[in-house]
């Protein structure tokens, strides 16, 4: 099986090898995340003919913060180059419908691959590392099925097996932390004042932390898979060693130079570079009911990127 570096490389979006799928397939409604509404399967009005974004350098200013936090985990190029052999959906309308149906399935498979890769590197997860590696190989094999097989795939059944392994790995990794039994899984903590809380090693999977004040909170070693950090204030918070934290979660939050993160993650460009937050701009706090799907993230060249 591939090593961790090569696994991660394959799970980072390479938008130059994609065909704008994330700017076409998802739908979204006008909200604090998106300035306009878009129906599923229709190109975003800002998608260029070269599949770049026409407002890539001003997405937040134009009201599209949701586009800056989307990650396909490399599913876009897999669908475009592997599943459909480089086909451009604009040139093959009959293929487009099937390609658009396959993309969200592939994204979910690649998301599982990302978390399995994370889990295999967790300290203390030795007892399940072999099972995690086997699940990774099985998931990668499923991602290479042909289009007809992918749309018929029982993803829920496979995800159930993988998630059980991820739970075990998380439990083993958090066993030596201060609060391994603190369970806030799926908790509604929208807008809560949580300044200075000690949740080191806690289970926060799927927690709604939209707009929460987490300044100086200790989330080190906590499991935050799927936790919603949109608009959450993480200034001065400790997120080192946080389990299953992805870049998109940081990109959706507010932070500054005092926010502690692992060096495998990037400090978002919109975070304040100062310790007092003086350069931070107020961020809109989206409603928990608002859709989270988006078009894409973009790099400085105008080509779309993610990860």
PyMOL commands that set and color helices and strands:
alter all, ss='L'
color gray80, all
select helices_A, chain A and resi 4-10+15-17+21-23+56-58+65-69+75-83+89-91+93-120+126-143+147-151+155-174+247-251
alter helices_A, ss='H'
color red, helices_A
select strands_A, chain A and resi 297-298+304-305
alter strands_A, ss='S'
color yellow, strands_A
deselect
rebuild
show_as cartoon
